[in-house]
Amino acid sequence: MRGVAGQSFHFKFALAAALLVLIAVVRLPFIGNVLAGEEGDFATLVLSDVPTSVMSPDHLPRDMIGYIDGKPVLSTFHRTVMPYIILERLGRLFAPRHALGRLPPEEISIAARLPFAVIFLLGIAGLIGLTVQAATAATKRASAAAAVAPLSVALWSLTTPLAVGASIYPQVDGSAGVLLLGISATLLAVGDVEGTGARWRFLAAGVLAGLGKHEWALAFAAATLGAAAISFILSSTRRPAGLAFVAFFVGLALAVALSYGISPKDYRDGFRVMATYYSITGGQLWALEPPQWPFTLPVVALIVMDGALLAMVLRPVVRTAPGLLLAYLGAGAITAGYVISGWPGDNFPRYFAPPLIILAIVLVASWLRFKDSVAPAAGWALIAVAAIGLVANYQYLSGSYDRAVSVTEMPGTPLARLAQDYAAAAKLARDTHGIVFTFPPTWIYFPGTNFISAALGKTDAETHIATFFPQFKDRLVFPPQ
């Protein structure tokens, strides 16, 4: 028996390693892509020789919006600061030291993207583990679909343009978002609801969900109420689920209180940012328009598939594993919120990356628990959807690689044009001894360049320089369009 158990462990380990290698290999052609636009803001968090939290008077991570007269110009991110603390502290562990000014451009791009890719991989560890368990667990009915379905769904979801782009995108959602909510969803998905261990899992899951963006905390607060209502209606054993939901909500509240306590102004600014964005674009449903389908349709498809599977086994779910329902409703609430907000951002819907991973976790965890309760046809249906999705993933990613265009911020933008723009901006700053109006990657690829971020807009950039650097107010220069 020991030999069989040992073989089983080694097989599972090899399967997990193979899945991880496949996921990493898909990203390798793009990890050296030139940084686009505001990606430079977040790359600075991990690449700057001196952390922005050290340079900042309040000792919190800050957005580097310029570099003038040898000094970095810092601003708040106007968001809850906790995800940025995580990115700076954790990301710098995986970033090379003194990369700026020492490495060639492509290696700087890799150095900037690699920490965010590693954080993404840490966030999907639970998904990989659950997938391997679901694929190798014994089943009452001999069917290849029972083993292949979770593997195909995980591989498809993790190679979507959304997952690939978000995983190497220096930003919050695909890195800290996947880390916090991926681990949170895994804690909700494993184990039964009976016993004190479940309450500690739910408490920890709530803390992780509450450490992120305002939207995530709000979505999971609503999901907790929804899941509790459904569980109380359908389940005869209400106490264990009720205590678990209370534990989750307490963890969520504690984390929100911690985030607010660290920087109250940043936290309040986050609500203002949300309100501003919605007042501009609310209700446009931009995420569901055809240009966004390669990114957002997989999330919609997983919502439908998860919903169908959970509906088949809803009573056993609320009785033994209500965390699956909570995670599903949380992912759905985040998705619905971003769809309704209509905010296009940089035309890459990175906001949907955490729900994508949560929904994949819910599906494979549900399959692990209840695959004997559904017909084998359901497994073949999942495999068929995943196969279609994999073909679509390949077409999009291979096409982007062949055309040498961005797969992250401003998707479809030629990488050569971005590199030329940064070089031209740096040359303009040198030739004129001025402050060039450009994006932060110019400074990353050409350290020492005096610049102010184009993300501010022309008026705000001029105002900022006139207010804080009056001696340079007539030296702002604009690259030709």
C-alpha positions as CSV (number, residue, x, y, z in Angstrom):
1,M,0.0,0.0,0.0
2,R,2.8,2.4,0.7
3,G,4.3,1.9,-2.8
4,V,0.9,2.7,-4.3
5,A,0.5,5.8,-2.2
6,G,4.0,6.9,-3.1
7,Q,3.3,6.4,-6.8
8,S,0.1,8.4,-6.4
9,F,1.9,11.3,-4.8
10,H,4.6,11.3,-7.4
11,F,2.0,11.2,-10.2
12,K,0.1,14.1,-8.8
13,F,3.3,16.1,-8.3
14,A,4.3,15.5,-11.9
15,L,0.9,16.4,-13.1
16,A,0.9,19.7,-11.2
17,A,4.4,20.5,-12.4
18,A,3.5,19.8,-16.0
19,L,0.4,22.0,-15.7
20,L,2.5,24.8,-14.1
21,V,5.2,24.5,-16.9
22,L,2.5,24.7,-19.6
23,I,1.1,27.8,-18.0
24,A,4.5,29.4,-17.7
25,V,5.6,28.5,-21.2
26,V,2.5,30.3,-22.7
27,R,3.7,33.5,-21.1
28,L,7.4,33.3,-22.1
29,P,6.9,34.9,-25.6
30,F,5.4,38.0,-24.1
31,I,7.3,38.6,-20.8
32,G,10.0,40.6,-22.6
33,N,7.4,43.0,-24.2
34,V,8.1,46.7,-23.9
35,L,6.2,48.2,-21.0
36,A,3.2,50.2,-22.1
37,G,1.9,53.4,-20.6
38,E,1.1,53.2,-16.9
39,E,2.8,49.8,-16.6
40,G,5.8,51.9,-15.8
41,D,4.2,53.2,-12.6
42,F,4.0,49.8,-11.1
43,A,7.3,48.6,-12.5
44,T,8.9,51.4,-10.5
45,L,7.5,49.8,-7.3
46,V,9.7,46.8,-7.8
47,L,12.6,48.2,-9.9
48,S,13.5,51.5,-8.2
49,D,16.8,51.2,-6.4
50,V,15.2,53.0,-3.4
51,P,11.6,51.8,-2.7
52,T,9.0,54.6,-3.1
53,S,7.9,53.9,0.5
54,V,11.3,54.9,1.6
55,M,11.3,58.1,-0.5
56,S,7.8,59.0,0.6
57,P,7.4,61.1,3.8
58,D,4.5,58.9,5.0
59,H,6.5,55.7,4.3
60,L,3.8,54.2,2.1
61,P,4.2,53.0,-1.5
62,R,3.6,55.8,-3.9
63,D,3.1,56.4,-7.6
64,M,6.1,57.9,-9.4
65,I,4.5,60.4,-11.7
66,G,7.6,62.2,-12.6
67,Y,11.4,62.8,-12.2
68,I,12.5,66.4,-12.1
69,D,16.0,67.8,-11.4
70,G,17.2,64.5,-10.1
71,K,14.3,63.9,-7.7
72,P,11.3,61.5,-8.1
73,V,7.9,63.1,-8.1
74,L,5.5,61.0,-6.0
75,S,1.7,60.9,-5.7
76,T,-0.8,58.6,-4.0
77,F,-2.5,55.9,-6.0
78,H,-5.8,57.3,-4.9
79,R,-6.8,53.8,-3.8
80,T,-6.6,51.7,-0.6
81,V,-2.9,51.3,-0.1
82,M,-2.7,47.7,1.1
83,P,-2.4,46.0,-2.4
84,Y,0.5,48.4,-3.2
85,I,2.2,47.4,0.1
86,I,1.9,43.8,-0.9
87,L,3.2,44.5,-4.4
88,E,6.2,46.5,-3.2
89,R,7.2,44.1,-0.3
90,L,6.6,40.9,-2.2
91,G,7.4,42.0,-5.7
92,R,10.8,43.3,-4.8
93,L,11.8,39.8,-3.5
94,F,11.7,38.6,-7.1
95,A,13.1,41.7,-8.9
96,P,16.8,42.1,-9.7
97,R,18.7,44.8,-7.8
98,H,20.1,47.8,-9.7
99,A,18.5,46.8,-13.0
100,L,17.8,50.3,-14.2
101,G,20.7,51.7,-16.3
102,R,22.5,48.4,-16.2
103,L,20.3,45.9,-18.1
104,P,19.4,46.2,-21.8
105,P,15.8,47.1,-22.6
106,E,14.4,43.6,-23.1
107,E,15.9,42.4,-19.9
108,I,14.5,45.4,-18.0
109,S,11.1,44.5,-19.4
110,I,11.5,40.9,-18.1
111,A,12.8,42.2,-14.7
112,A,9.7,44.5,-14.5
113,R,7.2,41.8,-15.4
114,L,8.6,38.8,-13.7
115,P,7.7,39.8,-10.1
116,F,4.1,40.2,-11.1
117,A,4.1,36.9,-12.9
118,V,5.4,35.1,-9.9
119,I,2.8,36.7,-7.7
120,F,0.1,35.5,-10.1
121,L,1.5,32.0,-10.0
122,L,1.4,32.0,-6.2
123,G,-2.2,33.1,-6.5
124,I,-3.2,30.2,-8.7
125,A,-1.4,27.5,-6.7
126,G,-4.7,26.5,-5.1
127,L,-6.4,26.2,-8.5
128,I,-3.6,23.9,-9.7
129,G,-3.7,21.8,-6.5
130,L,-7.5,21.4,-6.7
131,T,-7.3,20.6,-10.4
132,V,-4.9,17.8,-9.9
133,Q,-7.0,16.4,-7.0
134,A,-10.2,16.6,-9.2
135,A,-8.4,14.9,-12.1
136,T,-7.0,12.0,-10.0
137,A,-9.7,11.4,-7.4
138,A,-11.5,8.1,-7.6
139,T,-14.9,8.0,-9.2
140,K,-17.8,5.6,-9.0
141,R,-18.3,5.6,-12.8
142,A,-15.3,4.9,-15.1
143,S,-15.2,7.9,-17.5
144,A,-12.3,9.7,-19.1
145,A,-14.3,12.9,-18.9
146,A,-14.2,12.8,-15.1
147,A,-10.4,13.2,-15.2
148,V,-10.0,15.3,-18.3
149,A,-12.7,17.9,-17.6
150,P,-11.0,19.8,-14.7
151,L,-7.7,19.7,-16.4
152,S,-9.1,21.1,-19.6
153,V,-11.0,23.9,-17.8
154,A,-8.0,24.9,-15.8
155,L,-5.7,24.9,-18.8
156,W,-8.2,26.9,-20.9
157,S,-8.9,29.5,-18.2
158,L,-5.2,30.0,-17.4
159,T,-4.2,30.5,-21.0
160,T,-7.0,33.0,-21.9
161,P,-5.8,36.4,-23.2
162,L,-7.1,37.9,-20.0
163,A,-5.1,35.5,-17.7
164,V,-1.9,35.7,-19.8
165,G,-2.0,39.5,-20.1
166,A,-3.0,40.1,-16.5
167,S,-0.3,37.7,-15.2
168,I,2.6,39.7,-16.8
169,Y,0.9,43.1,-16.4
170,P,2.6,45.4,-13.8
171,Q,-0.7,46.3,-12.1
172,V,-2.8,45.3,-9.1
173,D,-5.6,43.0,-10.4
174,G,-3.6,40.2,-12.0
175,S,-1.0,40.1,-9.3
176,A,-2.1,41.1,-5.8
177,G,-5.8,40.6,-6.8
178,V,-5.2,37.0,-7.9
179,L,-3.0,36.3,-4.9
180,L,-5.5,37.6,-2.3
181,L,-8.7,36.4,-3.9
182,G,-7.2,33.2,-5.3
183,I,-6.1,32.1,-1.9
184,S,-9.3,33.3,-0.3
185,A,-11.4,31.3,-2.8
186,T,-9.3,28.2,-2.2
187,L,-9.8,28.5,1.6
188,L,-13.6,28.7,0.9
189,A,-13.6,25.8,-1.4
190,V,-11.7,23.2,0.6
191,G,-12.9,21.1,3.5
192,D,-16.4,20.8,5.0
193,V,-18.3,23.4,6.9
194,E,-18.5,21.4,10.1
195,G,-16.1,22.1,13.0
196,T,-14.1,25.0,14.2
197,G,-11.5,24.5,11.5
198,A,-14.0,25.8,8.9
199,R,-14.5,29.0,10.9
200,W,-10.8,29.7,10.9
201,R,-10.7,29.1,7.2
202,F,-13.6,31.4,6.5
203,L,-12.1,34.0,8.9
204,A,-8.7,33.9,7.0
205,A,-10.6,34.0,3.6
206,G,-12.5,37.1,4.8
207,V,-9.3,38.8,5.8
208,L,-7.6,38.2,2.4
209,A,-10.7,39.4,0.5
210,G,-10.8,42.6,2.7
211,L,-7.2,43.5,2.1
212,G,-7.8,44.3,-1.6
213,K,-9.7,46.9,-3.5
214,H,-12.9,48.5,-2.2
215,E,-14.9,46.8,-5.0
216,W,-13.8,43.3,-3.9
217,A,-14.7,43.9,-0.2
218,L,-18.1,45.3,-1.2
219,A,-18.8,42.4,-3.6
220,F,-17.9,39.8,-1.0
221,A,-19.9,41.6,1.7
222,A,-23.0,41.4,-0.6
223,A,-22.1,37.8,-1.5
224,T,-22.0,36.8,2.2
225,L,-25.5,38.0,2.7
226,G,-26.7,36.3,-0.4
227,A,-25.0,33.0,0.4
228,A,-26.3,33.1,3.9
229,A,-29.9,33.7,2.8
230,I,-29.7,30.8,0.3
231,S,-28.2,28.5,2.9
232,F,-30.7,29.3,5.5
233,I,-33.6,28.7,3.1
234,L,-32.3,25.4,1.7
235,S,-30.3,23.8,4.5
236,S,-31.6,22.1,7.7
237,T,-28.2,22.5,9.4
238,R,-28.0,26.2,9.6
239,R,-25.7,26.7,12.6
240,P,-22.3,25.6,11.0
241,A,-22.9,27.6,7.9
242,G,-24.1,30.6,9.8
243,L,-21.0,30.6,12.1
244,A,-18.8,30.2,9.0
245,F,-20.4,33.2,7.3
246,V,-20.1,35.3,10.4
247,A,-16.4,34.4,10.6
248,F,-15.9,35.4,7.0
249,F,-17.7,38.7,7.5
250,V,-15.7,39.5,10.7
251,G,-12.4,38.8,8.8
252,L,-13.6,41.0,6.0
253,A,-14.4,43.9,8.4
254,L,-11.1,43.5,10.3
255,A,-9.1,43.7,7.0
256,V,-11.1,46.8,5.8
257,A,-10.5,48.4,9.2
258,L,-6.8,47.7,9.0
259,S,-6.6,49.1,5.4
260,Y,-8.4,52.2,6.4
261,G,-6.3,52.7,9.5
262,I,-3.0,52.5,7.6
263,S,-4.1,55.4,5.3
264,P,-7.6,56.8,5.8
265,K,-7.2,59.4,3.0
266,D,-6.1,56.8,0.4
267,Y,-9.1,54.6,1.4
268,R,-11.6,57.5,1.1
269,D,-10.0,58.5,-2.2
270,G,-10.8,55.1,-3.6
271,F,-14.5,55.7,-3.2
272,R,-14.2,59.0,-5.0
273,V,-12.4,57.3,-7.8
274,M,-15.1,54.7,-8.1
275,A,-17.8,57.4,-8.1
276,T,-16.0,59.5,-10.7
277,Y,-15.5,56.6,-13.1
278,Y,-19.1,55.5,-12.8
279,S,-20.4,59.1,-13.4
280,I,-18.4,59.2,-16.7
281,T,-19.1,55.7,-18.1
282,G,-21.7,54.0,-15.9
283,G,-24.1,51.7,-17.7
284,Q,-22.2,51.5,-21.0
285,L,-21.5,47.7,-20.7
286,W,-18.2,48.3,-22.5
287,A,-16.9,44.9,-21.2
288,L,-19.5,43.0,-23.2
289,E,-18.9,44.7,-26.6
290,P,-17.3,42.6,-29.3
291,P,-13.7,44.0,-29.1
292,Q,-13.6,42.8,-25.5
293,W,-14.9,39.3,-26.1
294,P,-11.5,37.5,-26.1
295,F,-11.0,38.8,-22.6
296,T,-14.5,38.8,-21.0
297,L,-16.4,36.0,-22.6
298,P,-14.4,33.3,-20.7
299,V,-15.5,34.9,-17.5
300,V,-19.1,35.0,-18.6
301,A,-18.8,31.3,-19.8
302,L,-17.4,30.3,-16.4
303,I,-20.3,32.1,-14.6
304,V,-22.7,30.1,-16.6
305,M,-20.9,26.8,-16.2
306,D,-20.4,27.2,-12.5
307,G,-24.0,28.3,-12.0
308,A,-25.3,25.2,-13.9
309,L,-23.1,22.8,-11.9
310,L,-23.9,24.4,-8.6
311,A,-27.6,24.4,-9.4
312,M,-27.4,20.6,-10.0
313,V,-26.0,20.0,-6.5
314,L,-27.2,23.1,-4.6
315,R,-28.6,21.4,-1.6
316,P,-25.5,19.3,-0.9
317,V,-23.4,22.5,-1.5
318,V,-25.3,24.6,1.1
319,R,-25.2,21.7,3.6
320,T,-21.5,20.7,3.3
321,A,-19.6,23.4,1.3
322,P,-21.4,26.8,1.4
323,G,-18.0,28.4,0.8
324,L,-18.3,27.4,-2.9
325,L,-21.5,29.4,-3.1
326,L,-20.0,32.3,-1.3
327,A,-17.0,32.4,-3.7
328,Y,-19.2,32.0,-6.7
329,L,-21.5,34.9,-5.7
330,G,-18.4,37.0,-4.8
331,A,-16.9,36.5,-8.3
332,G,-20.2,37.2,-9.9
333,A,-20.7,40.4,-7.9
334,I,-17.2,41.7,-8.9
335,T,-17.9,40.8,-12.5
336,A,-21.3,42.5,-12.5
337,G,-19.9,45.6,-10.8
338,Y,-17.2,46.1,-13.4
339,V,-19.6,45.4,-16.3
340,I,-22.0,48.0,-15.0
341,S,-19.3,50.5,-14.3
342,G,-18.5,50.7,-18.0
343,W,-14.9,51.9,-17.3
344,P,-12.6,51.0,-20.2
345,G,-9.4,52.0,-18.4
346,D,-6.5,51.3,-20.8
347,N,-8.6,49.0,-23.0
348,F,-7.3,45.9,-21.2
349,P,-10.0,44.6,-18.8
350,R,-7.6,43.4,-16.1
351,Y,-10.4,44.0,-13.6
352,F,-11.9,40.7,-14.5
353,A,-8.8,38.6,-13.8
354,P,-9.6,37.9,-10.1
355,P,-13.1,36.7,-10.9
356,L,-11.7,34.5,-13.7
357,I,-9.5,32.7,-11.2
358,I,-12.2,32.4,-8.5
359,L,-14.7,30.9,-10.9
360,A,-12.1,28.4,-12.2
361,I,-11.4,27.4,-8.6
362,V,-15.1,27.0,-7.8
363,L,-15.6,24.8,-10.9
364,V,-12.8,22.4,-10.2
365,A,-13.6,22.3,-6.5
366,S,-17.2,21.5,-7.2
367,W,-16.2,18.9,-9.7
368,L,-13.9,17.3,-7.2
369,R,-16.8,17.1,-4.6
370,F,-19.7,16.2,-6.8
371,K,-18.6,14.7,-10.1
372,D,-20.3,11.4,-9.1
373,S,-23.6,13.3,-8.8
374,V,-23.6,14.6,-12.4
375,A,-23.9,12.8,-15.6
376,P,-20.8,12.0,-17.6
377,A,-22.2,14.1,-20.4
378,A,-21.5,17.2,-18.2
379,G,-17.9,16.4,-18.2
380,W,-17.8,16.0,-22.0
381,A,-19.6,19.3,-22.3
382,L,-17.0,21.0,-20.2
383,I,-14.2,19.5,-22.3
384,A,-15.9,20.7,-25.5
385,V,-16.2,24.3,-24.2
386,A,-12.6,24.2,-23.0
387,A,-11.4,22.9,-26.4
388,I,-13.1,25.7,-28.3
389,G,-11.7,28.1,-25.8
390,L,-8.2,26.8,-26.2
391,V,-8.4,27.2,-30.0
392,A,-9.6,30.8,-29.5
393,N,-6.7,31.4,-27.0
394,Y,-4.1,30.2,-29.4
395,Q,-5.5,32.3,-32.3
396,Y,-5.4,35.5,-30.3
397,L,-2.0,34.9,-28.6
398,S,-0.2,33.6,-31.7
399,G,-1.7,36.5,-33.7
400,S,-0.5,39.0,-31.2
401,Y,3.0,37.5,-31.2
402,D,3.2,37.4,-35.0
403,R,2.2,41.1,-35.2
404,A,4.5,42.0,-32.2
405,V,1.8,44.0,-30.4
406,S,1.0,44.5,-26.7
407,V,-1.1,41.8,-24.9
408,T,-1.4,43.9,-21.8
409,E,-2.1,47.7,-21.6
410,M,-3.3,49.1,-24.8
411,P,-3.7,45.7,-26.4
412,G,-2.8,45.6,-30.1
413,T,-0.4,48.5,-29.9
414,P,2.8,47.8,-31.9
415,L,5.7,47.2,-29.4
416,A,8.2,48.8,-31.8
417,R,6.2,52.0,-31.8
418,L,6.2,52.1,-28.0
419,A,9.9,51.7,-27.9
420,Q,10.4,54.5,-30.5
421,D,8.1,56.8,-28.6
422,Y,10.1,56.4,-25.4
423,A,13.4,56.9,-27.2
424,A,12.1,60.0,-28.9
425,A,10.8,61.4,-25.6
426,A,14.1,60.8,-23.8
427,K,16.0,62.4,-26.7
428,L,13.7,65.5,-26.6
429,A,14.3,65.9,-22.9
430,R,18.1,65.7,-23.4
431,D,18.1,68.1,-26.4
432,T,15.9,70.7,-24.8
433,H,16.9,70.2,-21.2
434,G,13.2,70.2,-20.6
435,I,10.6,68.2,-18.7
436,V,9.1,65.8,-21.2
437,F,5.4,64.9,-21.1
438,T,5.6,61.1,-21.4
439,F,4.7,57.9,-19.6
440,P,7.0,56.4,-16.9
441,P,8.5,53.7,-19.1
442,T,10.6,56.5,-20.7
443,W,12.4,56.9,-17.3
444,I,12.7,53.2,-16.8
445,Y,14.4,52.6,-20.1
446,F,16.3,55.9,-20.0
447,P,17.0,56.6,-16.3
448,G,17.7,60.2,-15.4
449,T,15.2,61.5,-18.0
450,N,13.3,64.5,-16.6
451,F,9.6,63.8,-17.2
452,I,6.1,64.3,-16.0
453,S,3.5,61.5,-16.5
454,A,1.2,61.9,-19.5
455,A,-1.4,60.0,-17.5
456,L,-2.0,63.3,-15.6
457,G,-3.2,65.1,-18.7
458,K,-1.7,68.3,-20.1
459,T,-3.5,70.7,-17.8
460,D,-2.8,68.8,-14.6
461,A,0.9,68.3,-15.6
462,E,1.3,72.0,-16.2
463,T,-0.4,72.9,-12.9
464,H,1.6,70.4,-10.9
465,I,4.9,71.7,-12.3
466,A,3.9,75.4,-11.7
467,T,2.8,74.6,-8.2
468,F,5.7,72.4,-7.0
469,F,8.5,73.2,-9.4
470,P,7.9,76.8,-10.4
471,Q,11.5,77.1,-11.6
472,F,10.6,74.6,-14.4
473,K,7.2,75.9,-15.3
474,D,8.3,77.1,-18.8
475,R,10.3,73.9,-19.6
476,L,7.6,71.4,-20.2
477,V,8.0,69.9,-23.7
478,F,5.7,67.7,-25.7
479,P,6.8,64.9,-28.1
480,P,5.3,65.2,-31.5
481,Q,2.1,63.1,-32.0
